[in-house]
Amino acid sequence: MREEQQYAVLHEFVRPAQANLSRATWDYIMGGAETETTLERNRRALDAIAFRPRVLRNVEKVDTGGTIMGQKVKLPVILAPIGSLQDMTPEGGKAPTRAAAEFGAMHMLSSACAPGVEEVAAAAPGYPKIYQLYIRGDQKYVDDHISRAMKAGYVALCLTVDLDYYGRRERDLAKRYVTTSRRTNALEHYQARFSWADVAKLRKRYKLPFIIKGIATAEDARICVEEGIEGVYVSNHGGRQLDHGLGGIDALPEVAAAVNRKAEVMVDGGFMRGADIVKAMALGATAVGVGRLQALALSAGGAAAVVRMLELLQDEAMRALGMLGVTSFAELDPSYVKATTPLGRPWLDSAFPLLKEGY
């Protein structure tokens, strides 16, 4: 069956993904830290934003394109870095890279993902991609990983900085479950020592664009700008690290204001629909990271399903833009959104309410 026939709506990735995964891997993907409050707030924050559409404008042609780290894309979406993709699909990190290249989005490869930086690059030769690095070793370790990524053609380096301590993910702890990447890559003390001074040293050593992922405040966003960072990535690690944090899009406006267009601004945290992407772009983002939805599509049908997922996100975003009265993301600003009262659905029901009705 062709992907467009098999997956007509985004929630149709959920059930096949769950059927294909063990309970342990399913909970690893879908769970959060401790009480999972931050996880729930990611969706609740998106649901607390309503649109303010304008009418009687010529919106016959709508362009959903954008740029990420200077690279043109059909949709300003980053397939966000996910560790242990090899537990979800035999191809591991090669699958989302191939999907991004086929569709025209961007993949950010996690350093905690197999089969490795060179093999993933070779899966889509010549297509731009970003490498995300956890600090899991000494300077020699860091230099080796960055040098290999540069040699393999990655166009930017992302440093994830919200993993000084591994979050207490109680779904995993209750089952004594440990992912394949964590079994071999659990040296968090190196990350805990990592500081702004270390970032500055790496900036001097390596001449490529840097992204800092895990920014949640205007204060840290300003430091990013002062350090000349090209990409400021608003993220709470999908609610999997610090519990009781703000939803991702709740933190976006203050970060975007602090950056003041001096760097690109990315955001993730509960983004599951095209309308979610539009909301983020209206509030100052230049790109949106998609994590769990990517994992669901990969688990359901590999790279082909991820391409279809991106097509559906693009279609939803295009229709939302047109019905808001604009023809591109560039025309959006905060006047197109307004705070409202969320409906109070649990987060997965919030994104896909028809799942409960058996569709």
C-alpha positions as CSV (number, residue, x, y, z in Angstrom):
1,M,0.0,0.0,0.0
2,R,1.3,3.5,-0.9
3,E,2.1,5.7,2.1
4,E,-0.4,8.3,1.0
5,Q,-3.1,5.6,1.2
6,Q,-1.9,4.0,4.3
7,Y,-1.4,7.3,6.2
8,A,-4.1,9.8,5.4
9,V,-3.9,11.6,8.8
10,L,-1.1,12.0,11.3
11,H,-2.7,9.9,14.1
12,E,-2.5,6.8,11.8
13,F,1.2,6.4,12.7
14,V,0.4,5.8,16.4
15,R,-1.2,2.4,16.4
16,P,1.2,0.7,14.0
17,A,4.2,2.2,15.9
18,Q,2.9,0.9,19.2
19,A,2.3,-2.6,17.6
20,N,5.8,-2.7,16.3
21,L,7.6,-1.7,19.5
22,S,8.2,-3.4,22.8
23,R,6.4,-1.9,25.8
24,A,9.8,-0.7,27.1
25,T,10.7,1.1,23.9
26,W,7.2,2.6,23.6
27,D,7.4,4.0,27.1
28,Y,10.9,5.3,26.3
29,I,9.6,7.3,23.4
30,M,6.3,8.5,25.0
31,G,7.4,9.1,28.6
32,G,8.9,12.0,30.5
33,A,10.7,12.6,33.8
34,E,9.2,12.0,37.2
35,T,5.6,13.3,37.3
36,E,5.7,14.0,33.5
37,T,4.4,17.6,34.2
38,T,6.8,19.2,31.7
39,L,5.8,16.6,29.1
40,E,2.1,17.5,29.6
41,R,2.8,21.2,29.6
42,N,4.5,21.0,26.2
43,R,1.1,20.2,24.6
44,R,-0.9,22.3,27.1
45,A,1.1,25.3,26.1
46,L,0.4,24.8,22.4
47,D,-3.3,24.3,23.2
48,A,-3.3,27.6,25.1
49,I,-2.6,29.5,21.9
50,A,-5.5,30.4,19.5
51,F,-5.3,31.9,16.0
52,R,-6.4,35.4,15.0
53,P,-7.1,34.9,11.2
54,R,-7.3,37.7,8.7
55,V,-9.6,37.5,5.7
56,L,-10.1,38.7,2.1
57,R,-6.5,38.4,1.1
58,N,-5.1,36.7,-1.9
59,V,-3.8,33.4,-0.6
60,E,-4.1,31.3,-3.8
61,K,-0.5,30.4,-3.6
62,V,1.1,29.6,-0.2
63,D,4.8,28.9,0.2
64,T,5.8,26.7,3.2
65,G,9.5,27.0,2.6
66,G,12.2,28.3,4.9
67,T,15.9,28.2,5.8
68,I,17.8,26.3,8.5
69,M,21.4,27.2,9.1
70,G,21.4,28.9,5.7
71,Q,20.0,25.8,3.9
72,K,16.7,26.1,2.0
73,V,14.0,23.6,3.0
74,K,10.5,22.9,1.9
75,L,9.3,23.1,5.4
76,P,11.2,24.7,8.4
77,V,11.2,21.4,10.3
78,I,14.2,19.7,11.9
79,L,13.9,16.0,12.5
80,A,15.1,16.4,16.1
81,P,18.0,14.4,17.5
82,I,16.8,11.1,19.1
83,G,19.1,8.7,20.9
84,S,18.6,5.0,20.4
85,L,16.8,5.2,17.1
86,Q,18.3,1.8,16.4
87,D,15.7,0.5,19.0
88,M,12.9,1.8,16.7
89,T,14.1,0.9,13.2
90,P,16.9,-1.3,12.0
91,E,18.4,1.6,10.0
92,G,18.8,3.7,13.1
93,G,19.9,7.3,12.2
94,K,20.1,6.5,8.4
95,A,16.3,6.4,8.1
96,P,15.5,10.0,9.1
97,T,18.4,11.4,7.2
98,R,17.2,9.7,4.0
99,A,13.6,10.9,4.7
100,A,14.8,14.5,5.2
101,A,16.7,14.4,2.0
102,E,13.8,13.0,0.0
103,F,11.3,15.5,1.4
104,G,13.4,18.6,1.8
105,A,13.7,19.1,5.6
106,M,16.7,18.9,8.0
107,H,17.9,16.0,10.1
108,M,19.9,16.5,13.3
109,L,21.7,13.4,14.1
110,S,22.2,12.5,17.8
111,S,25.7,11.4,18.9
112,A,23.8,8.7,21.0
113,C,22.4,7.2,17.8
114,A,23.8,4.3,15.7
115,P,25.2,3.5,13.2
116,G,27.4,6.6,13.5
117,V,28.3,9.9,12.0
118,E,29.9,8.6,8.8
119,E,27.4,5.9,7.9
120,V,24.5,8.3,8.5
121,A,26.1,10.9,6.3
122,A,26.6,8.3,3.5
123,A,22.9,7.5,3.6
124,A,22.1,10.9,2.0
125,P,25.4,12.0,0.4
126,G,25.6,15.7,-0.4
127,Y,22.4,16.6,1.5
128,P,22.9,19.0,4.4
129,K,22.5,17.7,7.9
130,I,23.4,18.8,11.5
131,Y,25.3,16.8,14.1
132,Q,24.3,17.0,17.7
133,L,26.9,16.2,20.3
134,Y,26.7,15.1,23.9
135,I,29.9,15.8,25.9
136,R,30.7,12.2,26.9
137,G,34.4,12.3,27.1
138,D,37.5,14.5,27.4
139,Q,38.9,17.0,24.9
140,K,40.2,14.2,22.7
141,Y,36.7,12.7,22.5
142,V,35.1,16.0,21.6
143,D,37.7,16.8,19.0
144,D,37.3,13.4,17.4
145,H,33.6,13.7,17.1
146,I,33.5,17.2,15.8
147,S,36.3,16.5,13.3
148,R,34.6,13.4,12.0
149,A,31.3,15.3,11.6
150,M,33.0,18.1,9.7
151,K,34.9,15.6,7.4
152,A,31.6,13.9,6.7
153,G,30.0,17.1,5.6
154,Y,27.7,18.1,8.4
155,V,26.8,21.8,8.0
156,A,26.4,22.7,11.7
157,L,27.2,21.4,15.2
158,C,24.6,21.3,17.9
159,L,25.6,21.1,21.6
160,T,22.8,19.8,23.8
161,V,23.2,21.4,27.2
162,D,20.3,20.3,29.4
163,L,21.6,16.8,30.2
164,D,24.1,17.5,33.0
165,Y,22.2,14.8,34.9
166,Y,20.1,12.2,33.3
167,G,16.4,12.8,34.1
168,R,14.5,10.2,36.3
169,R,12.3,8.7,33.7
170,E,10.1,6.6,35.9
171,R,8.5,4.5,33.1
172,D,12.0,3.2,32.3
173,L,13.1,2.9,36.0
174,A,10.0,1.0,37.0
175,K,10.8,-1.6,34.3
176,R,14.6,-1.5,34.9
177,Y,14.9,-0.6,31.2
178,V,18.1,0.8,29.8
179,T,18.3,1.9,26.1
180,T,21.1,0.6,23.9
181,S,22.8,3.9,23.7
182,R,22.8,4.5,27.4
183,R,24.3,1.1,28.0
184,T,27.4,2.2,26.1
185,N,27.4,6.0,26.6
186,A,26.6,7.0,30.2
187,L,29.5,9.2,31.1
188,E,27.4,12.2,32.2
189,H,30.1,13.7,34.5
190,Y,31.8,15.2,31.4
191,Q,28.6,17.0,30.5
192,A,28.1,18.2,34.0
193,R,31.6,20.0,33.9
194,F,30.9,21.6,30.5
195,S,30.5,25.4,30.7
196,W,30.3,28.6,28.6
197,A,34.1,28.8,28.8
198,D,34.3,25.4,27.0
199,V,31.8,26.6,24.4
200,A,34.0,29.6,23.7
201,K,37.1,27.4,23.3
202,L,35.2,25.2,20.8
203,R,34.0,28.3,18.9
204,K,37.7,29.4,18.4
205,R,38.8,25.9,17.5
206,Y,36.2,25.0,14.9
207,K,34.9,27.2,12.1
208,L,31.3,26.0,11.5
209,P,27.9,27.2,12.7
210,F,27.1,26.3,16.3
211,I,23.6,25.6,17.8
212,I,23.0,25.5,21.6
213,K,20.1,23.2,22.4
214,G,18.3,23.3,25.7
215,I,17.9,27.0,26.1
216,A,14.8,28.0,28.3
217,T,15.4,31.6,29.4
218,A,16.1,35.0,28.0
219,E,19.2,35.2,30.2
220,D,20.9,32.2,28.5
221,A,19.7,33.3,25.1
222,R,21.6,36.6,25.5
223,I,24.7,34.7,26.4
224,C,24.4,32.7,23.2
225,V,24.2,35.9,21.2
226,E,27.2,37.3,23.1
227,E,29.2,34.2,22.3
228,G,28.3,34.5,18.6
229,I,26.2,31.3,18.5
230,E,24.3,31.0,15.2
231,G,21.4,28.8,16.5
232,V,19.5,29.1,19.8
233,Y,17.4,26.0,20.3
234,V,14.6,26.3,22.8
235,S,14.0,22.9,24.3
236,N,13.2,21.0,27.5
237,H,14.2,17.7,26.1
238,G,10.7,16.7,25.4
239,G,9.9,16.8,29.1
240,R,12.4,14.1,29.8
241,Q,14.9,16.0,31.9
242,L,13.8,18.7,34.4
243,D,10.3,18.1,35.6
244,H,7.9,21.0,36.3
245,G,9.4,23.2,33.5
246,L,7.6,25.5,31.2
247,G,6.2,24.1,27.9
248,G,8.6,24.6,25.0
249,I,6.5,27.2,23.2
250,D,5.9,29.1,26.6
251,A,9.7,29.8,26.7
252,L,9.9,30.8,23.0
253,P,8.8,34.4,23.1
254,E,11.3,35.6,25.7
255,V,14.1,33.7,24.0
256,A,13.1,35.1,20.6
257,A,13.0,38.7,22.0
258,A,16.4,38.3,23.6
259,V,18.0,36.9,20.4
260,N,16.4,39.8,18.5
261,R,17.1,38.2,15.1
262,K,20.9,37.9,15.8
263,A,20.7,34.1,15.5
264,E,18.2,31.5,14.2
265,V,15.7,30.3,16.8
266,M,14.6,26.7,16.9
267,V,12.0,25.2,19.3
268,D,10.7,21.8,20.1
269,G,8.4,20.2,22.8
270,G,5.2,18.5,21.9
271,F,4.9,19.6,18.2
272,M,2.7,17.1,16.5
273,R,0.6,19.1,14.0
274,G,1.1,21.6,11.2
275,A,-0.8,24.3,13.2
276,D,1.7,23.8,16.0
277,I,4.5,24.8,13.6
278,V,2.6,27.9,12.5
279,K,2.1,29.0,16.1
280,A,5.8,28.7,16.8
281,M,6.8,30.7,13.6
282,A,4.3,33.4,14.6
283,L,6.0,33.7,18.0
284,G,9.5,34.1,16.6
285,A,10.9,30.7,15.7
286,T,12.7,30.1,12.4
287,A,12.4,26.3,12.6
288,V,10.6,23.7,14.7
289,G,12.0,20.4,15.9
290,V,9.9,17.2,15.7
291,G,10.9,14.4,18.0
292,R,8.1,12.0,19.1
293,L,6.1,12.3,15.9
294,Q,9.3,11.4,14.0
295,A,9.8,8.4,16.3
296,L,6.2,7.3,15.8
297,A,6.5,7.5,12.0
298,L,9.9,5.7,12.0
299,S,8.5,2.9,14.2
300,A,5.4,2.6,12.0
301,G,7.1,2.4,8.6
302,G,10.7,3.6,8.5
303,A,12.0,6.3,6.2
304,A,9.0,6.2,3.8
305,A,6.6,6.9,6.7
306,V,8.7,9.8,7.9
307,V,8.5,11.3,4.4
308,R,4.7,10.9,4.5
309,M,4.6,12.5,8.0
310,L,6.4,15.5,6.6
311,E,4.0,15.7,3.7
312,L,1.1,15.8,6.1
313,L,2.7,18.4,8.3
314,Q,3.3,20.5,5.3
315,D,-0.3,20.2,4.1
316,E,-1.7,21.1,7.5
317,A,0.7,24.1,7.8
318,M,-0.1,25.3,4.3
319,R,-3.8,25.3,5.0
320,A,-3.4,27.0,8.3
321,L,-1.3,29.8,6.7
322,G,-3.8,30.3,4.0
323,M,-6.7,30.5,6.4
324,L,-4.8,32.9,8.5
325,G,-4.5,35.2,5.5
326,V,-0.8,34.9,4.8
327,T,1.2,33.3,2.0
328,S,4.4,32.4,3.8
329,F,5.8,32.0,7.3
330,A,7.7,35.2,6.8
331,E,4.4,37.2,6.9
332,L,3.5,35.9,10.4
333,D,4.0,37.9,13.6
334,P,2.5,37.6,17.2
335,S,-0.6,39.5,16.1
336,Y,-1.8,36.2,14.5
337,V,-2.1,34.4,17.8
338,K,-3.7,35.0,21.2
339,A,-3.6,33.3,24.6
340,T,-6.7,31.2,25.3
341,T,-7.9,28.5,27.7
342,P,-6.7,25.0,26.7
343,L,-9.3,22.2,26.6
344,G,-7.6,20.1,29.2
345,R,-7.1,16.9,27.2
346,P,-4.2,14.6,28.1
347,W,-1.3,15.4,25.7
348,L,-1.7,12.5,23.2
349,D,-5.5,13.1,23.1
350,S,-4.7,16.8,22.6
351,A,-2.7,16.1,19.4
352,F,-4.9,13.2,18.1
353,P,-8.4,13.3,19.6
354,L,-9.8,10.8,17.1
355,L,-7.6,8.0,18.5
356,K,-10.0,7.6,21.4
357,E,-12.9,7.3,19.0
358,G,-11.4,4.3,17.2
359,Y,-10.5,6.0,13.9
